[in-house]
Each structure stands twice: as C-alpha cells, then as structure tokens.
Amino acid sequence: MTDEQKLFSEFKPATANDWAARAQKDLRETPLESLNWQTYEGITIKPYYTREDIQNLSFVQQKPGDFPFLRGNAGSDNNWQNIQKIKVEGNGKAAIDKAADALSRGADGVHFIVENPQNFDVAYLAESIDLTLQSVSYTLSGDPAAFLKGLYTLLAEQNISHRNLKGFLNYDPMTGKGALTDSESKAITQVLDLTKDSPDFYGVTVCGTNFSSIGASLTQEVAYTLSAAVAYTDRLTTAGEPLESVLRNMQFCMGAGTNYFFEIAKLRALRLLWAVVVEAYQAEPALAAKLRIHSATSSWYQTTLDPYVNMLRVTTEAMSAVISGADSLTVLPFDSTFKDSDEFSERIARNVSIILKEESYLDKAVDPAAGSYYLDSLTNELASKAWELFREVEAQGGFEAAYESGLILGSITEVSRQKFRDIATGRMVLVGTNKYPNPKEKIDFDPEELIQRAEFDTTRAAYPTEVMRMATELHLRKRKRRPRAVIAVIGQTAKRHINASFAQEFFACAGFETEIQQYEDAEAAADRLLHAAAEVVVVSTSEATYAREFGSKIRQHESKPTMIMADDPQHMKDEMVAHGYDEFIFEDCDMSTILELVQKRLEREEDNHGK
C-alpha cells in the first residue's frame, strides 16, 4: 500500500508530546502528573499510553507461538478448558456422579478436591467417566504416588494405558508451608516418574493461588510462583529426573482477581519470565511452551454479603484469564464462601465460561490483548518488577530458604495489610460489602455458626467488614430488631452533609438501620437525641463549640450510645474524646477501629441480654 493509499492519510500522526499538550490544555492548571496513580506492585500508571511507550519492547513484534511465548503457544485459536471443581467426601461416589453430570452439561473437565485419597473409589470413577477422553484432575493432601499407582493398576486391569490420561495432579506442599520434608520430596519425584510419559497429564503443579488467596500483589504472585517452580525443578533434577521431563510436566495454578487489565498482563509476564528461566537452565527453548497455566477466579475477592455480586466479579476475572491465554479455567460458585454450592450456583459458574466462549467468541482470536500500548507496557513493567523480586528470593538461597526466613510471608502480609487499610478507608471498594450495600438482603444462614466454621476463609478481603455485619445480624435475630444509628446533621454546610452521607453508608454496610436527622443547632439536637433509641449517634458538625456542647449533653443519655463525630478533629482529637466522643468517621479514615468498637458494644449488649 503506497502513502497515497493509506487510510486516514489526511490526519497528521500524533506523537506522545502532542497528546501531552492536548491533555494539559484540557486540565488547565492541574498538572498532568496528578493523574498518575501507584499500584501495590510499585508501578506508576499513567492516564494514557502511546507507541513511544513500547518502542523498545522486542516482544510486541513476535507472533503467537514464538519464543518466549508471551502471546501463548497456540497458533489457530484461543480455546481453553472449562474445569469444574468438585469436593470429594467419603468414597467419592456422589462427587463422581456430579462430575459425570457436569461433563454432560458443558464442562470440559473436572477437578476433584480429595481429602482422603485412600477412600476415593477409583473403580467407580473409571466406570462412570472415560478417563482417556475427559480431563480429570485431582488435588491431593497426601499420598499422591499411592493414589496414582492405584489408579494405574485399575486402568491396566482394563487394558487402558495411563499414557492417555488427561488433566493434572495438584500436590504442592511447598507453596503452602515452605521447605519440603524428605517424604514430600520423595513423593513429588515418584509422581513425576509416574506421569512423565503421559503427555496430556501434568504431575508437577505449583500453586500461585496460595499467594493470591492471602492478598499478595501480582508481582509477588508471579515471582514466588517462579521461585517455587525453580525449587521443585532443582529438587527433581538432583533426585535424578531428566530436566526435560520436569519442564514438560510443569503446570502453574494462578488466581484471577478483579484488577482486569493487570490480570491480563500477569499471565503474559509469567510466560515471558518462565521462558527466561528455561533459557537459564540451558534447556531447549521450545520446552518453555510446554508450561500449562490453569486459572481459577480469586477466592480473596469473594464476599459473603450480597453474594450475587460475586457472579459479576467472576465474569470479569474469567475474561481476564482467558484473554491472557490460560489453558484452563475454574470459576468459583458465587455462594462458596458460606455454604456448599448447589446445582444452581454450580451451573451459573460453569456457564460463565461457556458464555465467554459460545456467545462472546473469546476463543476465536489468538491473544486478543495484542496491540494495546497499555497492556504491552504493563506486561513489561510487571515482568521487570517480578523478575527483580525473583532474583531477591534466589539471592536468599531460593524459595525454601526465603520462606523459612519470613521474607515471603512477611512481604505478602505487608501488602495485604495495605489492601485491608484501603478497604477500611473506602479507597478499595467491594460492592455490596463496604459500599453500595443491599438494604433488603436476607441472610439465610446462621452467622454465629459460619464464623466458627473451620473452613470459613478469614483471609479474604471482605472478612473484617463481614464480621461486623454478622454481629449486627445476631443482634437482629436475638433482639428482633436491627441496631440503629442516628446521624445528627447540625447546620447547613455542604461538608456536613457529605460527612453525614459517608457515615450513613458506612453503618448501612454494617447492617444498621440508619436515619439522618437535620438540626439548626446543637442544643436542639441534644434535646431530641437525649432519649433516642440508638446504639450509635453520629454528630456531623465542623464547629468545635457545637461539638463540645453536644457531647457533654448527650453523655447523660440513659443507654450511653457510642458517640462518633463525622469529621476529622486533627489536633483536637484528645479534647473531643474528653468531651465524650468515642471515635471519628470521615473519608479516608480507618474504619477498622470503628468496626471493632461498635462490634464490641453489640457483643456486650447480647451478653447482658442473655443474662
């Protein structure tokens, strides 16, 4: 095509400087840099990206299937397997029946979570499901080699070759607890021996989900997964296993969170760095393409409150996983945080993947993310940060040594605490939990029993807020009414109404009945509220004199409500506490202290009521 034939030739090409000049003109006095924001990974995100941001990145010119396989190893489509996770109890016959039904209704494979492998009825499994045609995977808590030997013996009796198995075996004690015992190391070696000649069955699984499920950043998830994979590779090759067998048999299980574009870039960066690792082992570069990536929607972002929102969360999470080229995908049911999933929630979860394939056609285009300046630049940033962290772990002696020293869990805890702080201040939003609650939500489970249940996940992002809501729910069930929060707005300034609305939403999220009452002055408010039936009274006023006068009067309230000021007192905090205020609520404040304060108040009330 000649210059004269180029489309849109009448438009002058715009440079990065042209875009910056136009943006600055629209912003007027506001600096363009003010639109930048920092991520938990330490990456600065700009408001827009141009060709100049990727001009030095060699991978943007590569095609799918080319080393280092950042764009995946597929050449014709973007197909992925829709894998349903199924928990096994007892001999597993009920789980096997469920699996057979799922495979007939859209699932491409099943993933059994087997707590007691010795009890699992593999004969019934082979009878119910064709293991040479269907992808069947297993997560085992122990004895993986014994389980596989039993399965292989059964198949041999039926003249079925184990080489035709499809799926994976997940036995990964390292990412869950650090250093391997001798028996665990031996078990991993035995698993590789048993699976290394089954081209479609992967035996060495590294679970990055063990990091993402406790709040790790994306760079931590990538770096620590790579480091654990290297540790397994070193263990296995030291035990005499061929490097090629290890690399061909490697699978990563990764979580897919709600940070949509970052999650797309994450798997691309992971494949890029894995190719670097394979190259460092001086192995055949094509072996990097053998890496299998199984994605699962994030448990960390799942909520117990307003659980139907989880359906929306997992949809975007699933989209990011398949757009980035995951080989298989598990979508968690929306109700999995508080009950055993039923046929409805499992069908909805299974259908998310089906809709993305059959109605959104995301399986038709190889690497749909290609060509985005932002995603290519972000991929490079994530890869650079993750590689830097990976090298730091290796300098500590590798994954096992770094885990034992506290580096890995310590760094993840630091990030997760920042995330919890951002949730507590409202900077990170969990819809239905810490913002936009459903005031008509009916909780149809026992909150007290749920919190005490061993499998209730207390590491999730929503957990601190949910505990407060559970306390509120218990109050409702025992006292036959919700606890009440009255927000008293004194005066007319806009700032007071903003603070009041913020406080009202906070207590609505906590399950309280809320009411905003408008007053002209503190005296009128104190007279009215002195006898109000409320567990919490929030005062929204910026005048310190009003606050002092109001606080001293309301302390005479016979039921002694928790007194909260809807403002930041700054240097007057001690004085306000002396005048009767228990806490302070305002945008960007740490809600966790207020949650804890009010929760203890409700617990004391219930204890006294029980007496």
C-alpha positions as CSV (number, residue, x, y, z in Angstrom):
1,M,0.0,0.0,0.0
2,T,1.5,3.4,-1.0
3,D,1.5,6.5,1.1
4,E,-1.3,7.9,-1.1
5,Q,-3.4,4.7,-0.5
6,K,-3.1,4.7,3.3
7,L,-6.3,5.0,5.2
8,F,-6.9,8.3,7.1
9,S,-3.8,9.9,5.4
10,E,-5.5,13.3,5.9
11,F,-4.9,13.1,9.7
12,K,-1.5,14.1,11.0
13,P,0.1,11.4,13.2
14,A,0.1,12.4,16.8
15,T,3.2,12.0,19.0
16,A,3.3,11.4,22.8
17,N,4.2,15.1,23.1
18,D,1.1,16.1,21.1
19,W,-1.1,14.0,23.4
20,A,0.5,15.5,26.5
21,A,0.0,19.0,25.2
22,R,-3.7,18.4,24.4
23,A,-4.3,16.7,27.8
24,Q,-2.6,19.6,29.6
25,K,-4.7,22.1,27.8
26,D,-7.9,20.3,29.0
27,L,-6.6,20.1,32.5
28,R,-5.7,23.8,32.6
29,E,-3.9,24.4,35.9
30,T,-3.9,20.8,37.0
31,P,-0.5,19.1,36.4
32,L,-0.7,16.1,34.1
33,E,1.3,14.1,36.6
34,S,-1.6,14.4,39.1
35,L,-3.5,11.8,37.0
36,N,-0.8,9.1,37.7
37,W,-1.5,6.5,40.3
38,Q,0.6,4.0,42.2
39,T,-0.2,0.3,42.4
40,Y,0.6,-2.3,45.1
41,E,3.3,-3.5,42.8
42,G,5.1,-0.2,42.9
43,I,4.2,0.7,39.3
44,T,3.2,4.2,38.3
45,I,0.2,4.1,35.9
46,K,-0.2,7.0,33.5
47,P,-3.5,8.2,32.2
48,Y,-2.7,7.2,28.6
49,Y,-0.1,5.3,26.7
50,T,1.3,5.8,23.2
51,R,3.5,3.9,20.7
52,E,6.6,5.5,22.3
53,D,5.9,3.5,25.5
54,I,6.5,0.2,23.7
55,Q,9.0,1.1,21.0
56,N,11.9,-0.6,22.8
57,L,10.0,-3.8,23.7
58,S,11.0,-6.7,21.4
59,F,8.1,-9.0,22.3
60,V,5.5,-6.8,20.7
61,Q,6.7,-7.8,17.2
62,Q,6.5,-11.6,18.0
63,K,3.7,-13.8,16.9
64,P,1.7,-16.3,19.0
65,G,3.7,-19.5,19.2
66,D,7.1,-17.7,19.0
67,F,9.6,-17.8,21.8
68,P,9.4,-16.5,24.6
69,F,5.7,-17.4,24.2
70,L,4.4,-14.3,25.9
71,R,1.5,-14.4,23.4
72,G,0.9,-18.1,24.2
73,N,1.8,-21.2,22.2
74,A,-1.4,-21.6,20.2
75,G,-1.5,-20.7,16.6
76,S,-5.0,-21.1,15.4
77,D,-7.4,-20.3,18.3
78,N,-7.7,-19.3,22.0
79,N,-9.5,-22.3,23.2
80,W,-9.5,-23.2,26.9
81,Q,-10.9,-25.9,29.1
82,N,-13.9,-25.2,31.3
83,I,-12.9,-27.1,34.5
84,Q,-15.5,-27.6,37.4
85,K,-14.0,-28.0,40.9
86,I,-15.8,-30.7,42.9
87,K,-15.1,-31.5,46.6
88,V,-14.9,-35.2,47.4
89,E,-16.4,-36.6,50.6
90,G,-16.4,-40.3,51.8
91,N,-15.8,-42.7,48.9
92,G,-16.4,-40.0,46.4
93,K,-19.4,-41.6,44.5
94,A,-21.6,-38.6,44.9
95,A,-18.8,-36.3,43.6
96,I,-18.2,-38.7,40.7
97,D,-21.9,-38.6,39.8
98,K,-21.8,-34.8,39.9
99,A,-18.7,-34.8,37.7
100,A,-20.4,-37.0,35.1
101,D,-23.4,-34.7,35.1
102,A,-21.2,-31.6,34.7
103,L,-19.3,-33.1,31.8
104,S,-22.6,-33.7,30.0
105,R,-23.7,-30.1,30.6
106,G,-20.8,-28.0,29.3
107,A,-17.8,-28.7,31.5
108,D,-14.7,-29.7,29.6
109,G,-13.1,-31.3,32.6
110,V,-13.5,-31.8,36.4
111,H,-11.1,-31.2,39.2
112,F,-11.6,-33.3,42.3
113,I,-10.5,-32.0,45.7
114,V,-9.7,-35.2,47.5
115,E,-9.1,-35.0,51.3
116,N,-8.8,-38.8,51.8
117,P,-7.3,-40.3,48.7
118,Q,-7.3,-43.8,50.2
119,N,-11.1,-43.8,50.4
120,F,-11.7,-42.5,46.8
121,D,-13.4,-45.1,44.7
122,V,-11.3,-45.1,41.5
123,A,-13.1,-48.1,40.2
124,Y,-16.4,-46.3,40.2
125,L,-14.6,-43.3,38.7
126,A,-13.3,-45.3,35.7
127,E,-16.7,-46.9,35.3
128,S,-18.6,-43.6,35.3
129,I,-16.1,-41.4,33.2
130,D,-14.0,-42.2,30.2
131,L,-10.6,-41.1,31.6
132,T,-8.9,-41.3,28.2
133,L,-11.4,-38.8,26.7
134,Q,-12.2,-36.5,29.6
135,S,-9.9,-34.2,31.5
136,V,-9.9,-35.3,35.1
137,S,-7.7,-33.7,37.7
138,Y,-7.0,-34.2,41.4
139,T,-5.9,-32.1,44.3
140,L,-4.5,-34.4,47.0
141,S,-3.5,-33.6,50.6
142,G,-1.2,-36.7,50.8
143,D,0.0,-40.0,49.3
144,P,-0.1,-38.8,45.7
145,A,2.1,-41.6,44.4
146,A,0.0,-44.3,46.1
147,F,-3.1,-42.7,44.6
148,L,-1.7,-42.7,41.1
149,K,-0.4,-46.3,41.5
150,G,-3.9,-47.5,42.5
151,L,-5.4,-45.7,39.5
152,Y,-2.8,-47.1,37.1
153,T,-3.3,-50.6,38.4
154,L,-7.0,-50.3,37.8
155,L,-6.5,-49.0,34.3
156,A,-4.1,-51.7,33.5
157,E,-6.6,-54.4,34.5
158,Q,-9.0,-52.8,32.0
159,N,-6.3,-52.7,29.3
160,I,-6.3,-48.9,29.4
161,S,-2.9,-47.1,29.1
162,H,-2.2,-44.4,31.7
163,R,-0.4,-42.5,28.9
164,N,-3.8,-41.5,27.6
165,L,-4.8,-39.7,30.8
166,K,-5.8,-36.0,30.6
167,G,-5.7,-33.4,33.3
168,F,-3.3,-32.8,36.2
169,L,-2.4,-33.8,39.7
170,N,-2.0,-31.0,42.3
171,Y,0.2,-31.9,45.2
172,D,2.1,-28.8,46.2
173,P,3.2,-28.7,49.8
174,M,6.0,-26.2,49.1
175,T,3.9,-23.1,48.4
176,G,1.7,-23.8,51.3
177,K,4.3,-24.2,54.0
178,G,7.8,-23.7,52.6
179,A,10.6,-26.3,52.9
180,L,9.7,-29.9,51.9
181,T,10.2,-32.9,54.1
182,D,12.2,-35.8,52.8
183,S,9.0,-37.8,52.3
184,E,7.3,-34.9,50.5
185,S,10.3,-34.6,48.2
186,K,10.3,-38.3,47.5
187,A,6.5,-38.2,46.8
188,I,7.0,-35.4,44.2
189,T,9.7,-37.4,42.5
190,Q,7.5,-40.5,42.4
191,V,4.7,-38.5,40.9
192,L,6.9,-37.2,38.1
193,D,8.2,-40.8,37.4
194,L,4.6,-41.9,37.1
195,T,3.3,-39.0,34.9
196,K,6.3,-38.1,32.8
197,D,5.3,-40.3,29.8
198,S,1.7,-39.0,29.9
199,P,1.8,-36.0,27.5
200,D,-1.6,-34.6,28.5
201,F,-1.4,-35.3,32.2
202,Y,0.7,-32.9,34.3
203,G,2.2,-34.0,37.6
204,V,4.3,-31.1,38.8
205,T,1.9,-28.3,39.9
206,V,2.9,-25.0,41.5
207,C,0.0,-23.1,43.1
208,G,0.4,-19.3,42.8
209,T,-3.1,-19.3,44.3
210,N,-1.6,-19.9,47.7
211,F,-0.2,-16.4,47.5
212,S,-3.0,-14.6,45.7
213,S,-5.6,-16.0,48.2
214,I,-3.9,-14.2,51.1
215,G,-3.7,-10.8,49.4
216,A,-0.3,-10.9,47.6
217,S,0.4,-8.4,44.9
218,L,0.6,-9.6,41.3
219,T,4.4,-9.3,41.2
220,Q,4.6,-11.3,44.4
221,E,2.3,-14.0,43.0
222,V,4.4,-14.2,39.8
223,A,7.9,-14.0,41.5
224,Y,7.1,-16.5,44.2
225,T,5.4,-19.0,41.8
226,L,8.5,-18.9,39.6
227,S,10.8,-19.3,42.6
228,A,8.9,-22.3,43.9
229,A,8.9,-23.8,40.4
230,V,12.7,-23.4,40.3
231,A,13.0,-25.1,43.7
232,Y,10.9,-28.0,42.5
233,T,13.0,-28.3,39.4
234,D,16.2,-28.3,41.4
235,R,14.9,-30.9,43.8
236,L,13.7,-33.2,41.0
237,T,16.8,-32.9,38.8
238,T,19.0,-33.5,41.9
239,A,17.0,-36.7,42.5
240,G,18.0,-37.9,39.0
241,E,14.9,-36.8,37.0
242,P,15.7,-35.5,33.5
243,L,15.3,-31.7,33.2
244,E,13.2,-32.2,30.0
245,S,10.7,-34.4,31.9
246,V,10.4,-31.8,34.7
247,L,9.9,-28.8,32.3
248,R,7.4,-30.8,30.1
249,N,5.4,-31.7,33.2
250,M,5.2,-28.3,34.8
251,Q,1.9,-26.5,35.5
252,F,1.1,-23.3,37.3
253,C,-2.2,-22.7,39.1
254,M,-2.9,-19.0,39.2
255,G,-5.7,-16.8,40.7
256,A,-7.6,-14.3,38.6
257,G,-8.5,-11.2,40.5
258,T,-10.7,-8.2,39.9
259,N,-7.9,-5.9,38.6
260,Y,-8.9,-6.6,35.0
261,F,-6.0,-5.3,32.8
262,F,-3.4,-6.2,35.4
263,E,-4.6,-9.8,35.4
264,I,-4.3,-10.0,31.7
265,A,-0.8,-8.7,31.8
266,K,0.1,-11.0,34.7
267,L,-0.1,-14.3,32.7
268,R,1.7,-12.7,29.8
269,A,4.5,-11.6,32.1
270,L,4.6,-15.1,33.8
271,R,5.1,-16.8,30.4
272,L,7.8,-14.3,29.5
273,L,9.7,-14.9,32.7
274,W,9.3,-18.7,32.6
275,A,11.0,-18.6,29.2
276,V,13.9,-16.8,30.8
277,V,14.1,-19.5,33.5
278,V,14.1,-22.3,30.9
279,E,16.8,-20.5,29.0
280,A,18.9,-20.2,32.2
281,Y,18.7,-23.9,32.6
282,Q,20.2,-24.2,29.0
283,A,17.2,-26.3,28.1
284,E,15.6,-26.4,24.7
285,P,13.7,-23.1,24.3
286,A,10.7,-24.9,22.9
287,L,10.2,-26.5,26.4
288,A,9.0,-23.2,27.7
289,A,5.9,-23.6,25.5
290,K,5.0,-26.8,27.4
291,L,4.1,-24.8,30.5
292,R,0.4,-25.2,31.3
293,I,-1.4,-22.5,33.1
294,H,-4.6,-23.2,35.0
295,S,-6.5,-20.2,36.2
296,A,-9.2,-20.0,39.0
297,T,-11.3,-17.0,39.9
298,S,-10.0,-15.4,43.1
299,S,-11.2,-16.5,46.5
300,W,-9.7,-13.4,48.0
301,Y,-12.3,-11.1,46.4
302,Q,-15.3,-13.4,47.1
303,T,-17.8,-11.9,49.5
304,T,-20.4,-13.4,51.9
305,L,-22.5,-10.3,51.8
306,D,-24.6,-9.6,48.7
307,P,-23.1,-12.8,47.2
308,Y,-24.9,-12.4,43.9
309,V,-22.3,-9.7,43.1
310,N,-19.8,-12.5,43.0
311,M,-21.4,-13.6,39.7
312,L,-20.2,-10.2,38.2
313,R,-16.8,-10.4,39.8
314,V,-16.0,-13.9,38.5
315,T,-17.2,-12.8,35.0
316,T,-14.5,-10.1,34.6
317,E,-12.0,-12.3,36.4
318,A,-12.7,-15.2,33.9
319,M,-12.5,-12.8,31.0
320,S,-9.0,-11.6,32.0
321,A,-7.8,-15.2,32.4
322,V,-8.9,-16.3,29.0
323,I,-7.9,-13.2,27.2
324,S,-4.4,-13.6,28.6
325,G,-4.3,-17.2,27.3
326,A,-5.0,-19.5,30.2
327,D,-5.1,-23.2,29.2
328,S,-8.0,-24.0,31.6
329,L,-10.3,-22.1,33.9
330,T,-12.2,-22.8,37.0
331,V,-15.0,-20.3,38.0
332,L,-15.9,-20.4,41.7
333,P,-19.6,-20.6,42.5
334,F,-21.0,-17.3,43.9
335,D,-22.0,-18.9,47.2
336,S,-18.9,-20.9,48.0
337,T,-17.8,-18.6,50.9
338,F,-20.7,-19.5,53.2
339,K,-22.2,-22.9,52.1
340,D,-21.8,-26.0,50.0
341,S,-22.6,-24.9,46.5
342,D,-25.8,-26.3,45.0
343,E,-26.8,-27.2,41.4
344,F,-27.9,-23.6,40.6
345,S,-24.7,-21.9,41.7
346,E,-22.5,-24.6,40.1
347,R,-24.4,-24.2,36.8
348,I,-24.0,-20.4,36.8
349,A,-20.3,-20.8,37.5
350,R,-19.9,-23.3,34.7
351,N,-22.0,-21.2,32.3
352,V,-19.7,-18.1,32.7
353,S,-17.0,-19.9,30.8
354,I,-19.5,-21.3,28.3
355,I,-20.9,-17.8,27.6
356,L,-17.5,-16.3,27.1
357,K,-16.8,-19.0,24.5
358,E,-20.1,-19.6,22.8
359,E,-21.6,-16.1,22.9
360,S,-18.6,-13.7,23.3
361,Y,-16.3,-15.7,21.0
362,L,-13.2,-15.1,23.1
363,D,-11.9,-18.5,21.9
364,K,-11.8,-17.4,18.3
365,A,-8.9,-14.8,18.4
366,V,-5.4,-15.7,19.5
367,D,-4.1,-13.2,22.0
368,P,-7.0,-10.7,21.9
369,A,-4.9,-8.3,24.0
370,A,-2.3,-7.8,21.3
371,G,-1.8,-4.3,20.1
372,S,-2.6,-2.4,23.3
373,Y,0.1,0.1,24.2
374,Y,-1.1,0.0,27.8
375,L,-1.2,-3.8,28.1
376,D,2.2,-4.3,26.4
377,S,3.8,-1.6,28.6
378,L,2.1,-3.0,31.7
379,T,3.3,-6.5,30.9
380,N,6.8,-5.2,30.7
381,E,6.5,-3.4,34.0
382,L,5.1,-6.4,35.8
383,A,7.7,-8.7,34.4
384,S,10.5,-6.3,35.4
385,K,9.2,-5.9,39.0
386,A,8.6,-9.7,39.3
387,W,12.0,-10.6,38.0
388,E,13.6,-8.2,40.4
389,L,11.7,-9.8,43.3
390,F,12.5,-13.3,42.0
391,R,16.2,-12.5,42.0
392,E,15.9,-11.2,45.5
393,V,14.4,-14.6,46.6
394,E,17.1,-16.5,44.8
395,A,19.8,-14.4,46.5
396,Q,18.3,-15.6,49.8
397,G,19.0,-19.2,48.8
398,G,15.9,-19.9,46.9
399,F,12.2,-20.3,47.8
400,E,12.5,-22.7,50.7
401,A,15.1,-20.6,52.5
402,A,13.3,-17.3,51.8
403,Y,10.0,-18.8,53.1
404,E,11.7,-20.1,56.3
405,S,13.4,-16.7,56.8
406,G,10.0,-15.0,56.7
407,L,10.7,-12.9,53.6
408,I,7.9,-14.4,51.5
409,L,5.0,-14.3,54.1
410,G,6.3,-11.1,55.6
411,S,6.2,-9.2,52.3
412,I,2.8,-10.6,51.4
413,T,1.4,-9.6,54.8
414,E,2.7,-6.1,54.3
415,V,0.8,-5.8,51.0
416,S,-2.4,-7.4,52.3
417,R,-2.4,-5.1,55.3
418,Q,-2.3,-2.1,52.9
419,K,-5.2,-3.6,51.0
420,F,-7.2,-4.1,54.2
421,R,-6.4,-0.5,55.1
422,D,-7.7,0.7,51.7
423,I,-10.9,-1.4,52.2
424,A,-11.3,0.1,55.6
425,T,-10.9,3.6,54.3
426,G,-13.1,3.0,51.3
427,R,-10.3,3.5,48.7
428,M,-10.7,-0.1,47.6
429,V,-14.4,-0.9,47.0
430,L,-16.1,-4.2,47.5
431,V,-19.5,-3.6,46.1
432,G,-22.2,-4.8,48.5
433,T,-19.8,-5.1,51.4
434,N,-18.1,-1.8,52.1
435,K,-20.0,0.3,49.6
436,Y,-23.5,0.2,47.9
437,P,-25.0,-2.4,50.3
438,N,-28.2,-4.2,49.6
439,P,-30.5,-2.9,52.4
440,K,-33.1,-5.6,51.7
441,E,-30.6,-8.5,51.9
442,K,-31.8,-11.5,53.8
443,I,-29.1,-13.7,55.4
444,D,-30.3,-17.2,55.3
445,F,-27.5,-18.9,57.3
446,D,-26.5,-18.9,60.9
447,P,-23.9,-16.1,61.3
448,E,-22.5,-17.5,64.5
449,E,-22.1,-21.0,63.1
450,L,-20.5,-19.7,59.9
451,I,-17.8,-17.6,61.7
452,Q,-16.9,-20.6,63.9
453,R,-16.7,-23.0,61.0
454,A,-13.1,-24.1,60.3
455,E,-13.4,-23.8,56.5
456,F,-14.7,-20.2,56.7
457,D,-12.0,-18.2,54.9
458,T,-10.8,-15.4,57.2
459,T,-8.0,-14.2,54.9
460,R,-10.4,-12.7,52.3
461,A,-10.6,-9.0,51.7
462,A,-14.2,-8.7,52.9
463,Y,-13.7,-10.6,56.2
464,P,-13.2,-7.7,58.7
465,T,-16.4,-5.9,57.4
466,E,-18.3,-9.2,57.3
467,V,-17.6,-9.9,61.0
468,M,-19.2,-6.6,61.9
469,R,-22.2,-7.4,59.7
470,M,-22.5,-10.8,61.4
471,A,-22.6,-9.2,64.8
472,T,-25.4,-6.9,63.6
473,E,-27.3,-9.9,62.2
474,L,-27.0,-11.7,65.5
475,H,-28.4,-8.6,67.3
476,L,-31.3,-8.6,64.9
477,R,-32.1,-12.3,65.5
478,K,-31.8,-12.1,69.3
479,R,-33.4,-8.7,69.8
480,K,-35.9,-8.9,66.8
481,R,-34.6,-5.5,65.5
482,R,-31.6,-4.1,63.8
483,P,-29.2,-1.9,65.8
484,R,-29.8,1.8,65.0
485,A,-27.5,4.6,64.0
486,V,-28.8,8.2,64.1
487,I,-26.7,10.7,62.2
488,A,-27.4,14.2,63.5
489,V,-26.5,17.0,61.0
490,I,-26.1,20.3,62.7
491,G,-26.1,23.3,60.4
492,Q,-26.4,23.5,56.6
493,T,-22.9,23.5,55.1
494,A,-22.3,21.0,52.2
495,K,-19.3,19.5,54.1
496,R,-21.6,18.4,56.9
497,H,-24.0,16.7,54.6
498,I,-21.1,14.9,52.8
499,N,-19.7,13.6,56.1
500,A,-23.2,12.5,57.2
501,S,-23.8,10.6,53.9
502,F,-20.5,8.9,54.3
503,A,-21.4,7.9,57.9
504,Q,-24.8,6.7,56.8
505,E,-23.4,4.4,54.1
506,F,-20.8,3.0,56.4
507,F,-23.4,2.0,59.0
508,A,-25.8,0.7,56.3
509,C,-23.0,-1.5,55.1
510,A,-22.6,-2.8,58.7
511,G,-26.3,-3.8,58.7
512,F,-27.6,-0.9,60.9
513,E,-30.9,0.8,60.5
514,T,-29.9,4.4,59.7
515,E,-31.5,7.7,59.8
516,I,-30.3,11.2,59.1
517,Q,-31.8,14.0,61.3
518,Q,-31.3,17.7,60.5
519,Y,-30.9,20.3,63.3
520,E,-30.3,24.0,63.3
521,D,-28.1,24.0,66.4
522,A,-26.5,21.7,68.9
523,E,-29.0,22.4,71.7
524,A,-32.0,21.3,69.7
525,A,-30.1,18.1,68.6
526,A,-29.1,17.3,72.2
527,D,-32.7,17.7,73.5
528,R,-34.1,15.5,70.8
529,L,-31.5,12.8,70.8
530,L,-31.1,12.5,74.6
531,H,-33.9,10.0,74.6
532,A,-33.5,8.5,71.1
533,A,-33.3,4.7,70.9
534,A,-30.0,4.2,69.1
535,E,-26.9,2.2,69.7
536,V,-24.8,4.8,67.8
537,V,-25.1,8.6,67.5
538,V,-23.1,10.3,64.8
539,V,-22.6,14.1,65.0
540,S,-21.9,15.8,61.7
541,T,-20.7,19.3,62.5
542,S,-17.4,21.1,62.0
543,E,-17.8,23.7,64.8
544,A,-15.8,22.7,67.8
545,T,-18.0,24.7,70.1
546,Y,-21.1,22.8,68.9
547,A,-19.3,19.6,69.3
548,R,-18.2,20.3,72.8
549,E,-21.7,21.4,73.9
550,F,-23.4,18.5,72.2
551,G,-21.0,15.9,73.6
552,S,-21.4,17.0,77.2
553,K,-25.2,16.8,77.0
554,I,-25.5,13.5,75.2
555,R,-23.3,11.8,77.8
556,Q,-26.4,12.0,80.0
557,H,-28.2,9.6,77.6
558,E,-29.5,6.7,79.7
559,S,-28.4,3.9,77.3
560,K,-25.0,5.6,76.7
561,P,-24.8,5.2,72.8
562,T,-21.5,5.1,71.1
563,M,-20.7,8.7,70.2
564,I,-19.0,9.3,66.9
565,M,-18.1,12.6,65.3
566,A,-18.4,12.8,61.5
567,D,-15.3,14.9,61.0
568,D,-11.5,14.8,61.3
569,P,-10.7,16.6,64.6
570,Q,-6.9,16.6,63.7
571,H,-5.2,18.3,66.7
572,M,-8.4,18.5,68.7
573,K,-8.9,14.7,68.9
574,D,-7.9,14.4,72.6
575,E,-10.2,17.3,73.5
576,M,-13.1,15.7,71.6
577,V,-12.6,12.4,73.4
578,A,-12.6,14.2,76.7
579,H,-16.0,15.7,75.7
580,G,-17.5,12.3,75.2
581,Y,-16.7,11.2,71.7
582,D,-15.6,7.6,71.2
583,E,-14.4,7.7,67.6
584,F,-14.3,9.8,64.4
585,I,-15.6,9.0,60.9
586,F,-14.6,10.8,57.7
587,E,-13.5,9.9,54.2
588,D,-10.1,8.0,54.2
589,C,-10.3,7.3,58.0
590,D,-9.5,3.8,59.2
591,M,-12.9,2.1,59.5
592,S,-11.5,-1.0,61.3
593,T,-11.3,0.8,64.6
594,I,-14.9,1.9,64.4
595,L,-16.0,-1.6,63.3
596,E,-14.2,-3.1,66.3
597,L,-15.6,-0.5,68.7
598,V,-19.2,-1.0,67.6
599,Q,-18.9,-4.8,67.4
600,K,-17.7,-5.0,71.0
601,R,-20.6,-2.8,72.0
602,L,-23.1,-5.1,70.4
603,E,-21.4,-8.2,71.9
604,R,-21.7,-6.7,75.4
605,E,-25.4,-5.9,74.8
606,E,-26.0,-9.5,73.7
607,D,-24.1,-10.9,76.7
608,N,-26.2,-8.7,79.1
609,H,-29.4,-9.5,77.2
610,G,-28.6,-13.3,77.6
611,K,-28.3,-12.8,81.4
